[in-house]
Amino acid sequence: MSDRLTVAQHGNEVPTTPLPPEKAPVVRRKLWDEERTRSRLGEEGYAWFVERAERGIARCPHCKGSGSVSARDSIGIRPGISVSCACEPCGVNIGRLIDFTKAYFDTVPPAYRRFTLRTLEPYAPSSVPTERQGNVIQTVNANPDKSYAFFGRPGAGKTVLSTALYSEMLFRQFMRPHPPWKWFPLRRMSVRNLLEQHADYATRRRNPEWTDLDSVINAPDVTVNKIVYVRRSGDVFRLFLEDMNGGDLNASSRAVLFEVINSLHENAGQFVITSNLAIPEFKRQYGEDLFWRIAHHCTVIDLSGETANR
């Protein structure tokens, strides 16, 4: 994906081979506010963004790498005369790339930013046999839109796989041409964070001063209503839930998890989880019914065993 994370023009994928540094065109940065963008993305994020933005602009068939095009002046002093203006396709893609970079750096830890679907390969020191790793990588690459449940010991590669899938979906969400959304339909969070949001929301709703507007504004990131709304809007809600490793779960927590996962299943959502637990232990911690729902919605990949297509 690192090569794909370059501004694409009209949906065409940018060639994967970057321009040699000595031949890279110098793009005048008039398509974005440098100070504001640097402040928003941070130094590392801004450098990452600029590299891809300039590479994409350099390949624009409209402005030929200049960032500007000639157009008829319709409101100036001399209407009808050609004037220089910012390249609109580049401007649109730059805006998307800025938003994508912000979300990418906010949600993907530095240690995992090098892992993408296109760069995944077996890791020899892993406890998982390289042939098994290769088969799993092939499965995920062939079906990135599917739901997955990754089980295995720490270090087996679960987070690498889920992060690569998440990054691919994040790229598609920001960089593909599509209408704007009201509810952002892609979330990556820990199961602990999900349950804490719902517990806090349930407590705060008991406040008699809460209005209907408060209920909407302060709703958890992932709810049944949001999943249904995204589906009715023609999109797919995608939830990447990390660290389903058990803990002190009460009946209320299990009910929240089942309700969310069941809604994703009924509304054709994507659901990806990682767990350090062996499957029998996962069933004891979360319940047979919750595992049943996961197993019937996801491709279960036990990195100590076989892939189960369900």
HELIX and SHEET records of a PDB file:
HELIX    1   1 PRO A   21  LYS A   23  5                                   3    
HELIX    2   2 GLU A   34  ALA A   58  1                                  25    
HELIX    3   3 GLU A   88  THR A  107  1                                  20    
HELIX    4   4 PRO A  110  TYR A  112  5                                   3    
HELIX    5   5 THR A  130  ALA A  142  1                                  13    
HELIX    6   6 LYS A  158  MET A  175  1                                  18    
HELIX    7   7 VAL A  191  ARG A  204  1                                  14    
HELIX    8   8 ASP A  212  ILE A  217  1                                   6    
HELIX    9   9 VAL A  224  ARG A  232  1                                   9    
HELIX   10  10 ALA A  251  GLU A  266  1                                  16    
HELIX   11  11 ILE A  279  TYR A  286  1                                   8    
HELIX   12  12 GLU A  288  HIS A  297  1                                  10    
SHEET    1   A 2 SER A  68  ARG A  72  0                                        
SHEET    2   A 2 SER A  82  ALA A  86 -1                                        
SHEET    1   B 6 LEU A 186  SER A 190  0                                        
SHEET    2   B 6 ARG A 238  GLU A 242  1                                        
SHEET    3   B 6 GLN A 270  SER A 275  1                                        
SHEET    4   B 6 TYR A 148  PHE A 151  1                                        
SHEET    5   B 6 THR A 299  ASP A 302  1                                        
SHEET    6   B 6 THR A 307  ALA A 308 -1                                        
END                                                                             
